[in-house]
Amino acid sequence: MKEADLGIFIESATRFFDINLGKGEIVVGQPTLVSNAHETPFYEFTGVIDITGDKHGRIFFSAPLALIQRLLENMGETSIDDELIADLVGEIANSIAGNARAHYGSGFNLSTPKIFRDAPVQIDTGKARQAYVVPLKWKDSGSSVAIWFE
């Protein structure tokens, strides 16, 4: 993965937050190359998209409950439940992956998002040639995007 490739995922994530929280509200931290899943910050909710086709790997979006609730409130939701929260986490993961697909083309196939709550999420870095974590921060809430390719 080249630095420009990583930028595609960062731009996709910031675009989503700019639209839903306000431009410039999200702060992107320093991307980190990770060697094992224990180095990856996963929060209460994580959306995972599998990539197949010309590339193989996974895209993860993970965020704490408070951040997801705030996003839903900013979107006008008044009755927030676990299902709505899970849907938004999946939508964010899908949005990030979908924007990357627009760049990589039709050979970049995406799965339906899998949502994990308070469950350990594994990045099988044994298969990954490169695994990066990009920390995101909004006010006092952190979140992260993780990307790995075989």
C-alpha positions, 0 to 999 in steps of 0.5 A, a space after each residue: 500500500 502506498 501513501 497515496 492509497 492510504 490517503 484514499 481511506 483517510 479522505 473517505 472517512 473525513 468526508 463522512 464526518 465533514 458532512 455529518 459533524 461539520 467541516 474540519 471537526 474531525 482530526 486525523 492522527 498519524 497513521 500507524 503500521 501495525 504488526 499485530 491486532 493488539 496494537 489496534 484500538 477497537 472501540 465498542 462498535 466496529 464495522 468490518 468490510 471484507 475486500 476481494 477481487 483484485 485486492 484482498 483484505 479488510 477495512 475496519 471502522 471502530 467508534 465508541 457508543 458516545 460518538 455514534 450517538 452524537 452522529 445520530 443526533 446530528 442526523 436528526 435521530 431522536 429514538 436511538 437504539 442498538 440497531 440504529 447504532 449498528 446500522 450507522 457503524 456499518 454505513 460508515 464502514 461501507 461509505 469508506 470502503 465504497 469511496 475506495 472502490 470508486 478509486 480502485 475500480 470494479 475489481 475491488 469487491 466489497 462484502 456486506 458490513 459485519 458489525 461487532 459490539 464489545 467483541 474482540 476483532 481480529 486483524 490477521 496480520 499474518 496474512 496482511 502485507 500491510 496493516 495500517 490504523 488511522 486514529 480519528 478524533 472528534 472533541 474528546 471521542 476517538 475512533 479509528 479506521 484500520 486497513 489491511 491488504 494481503 
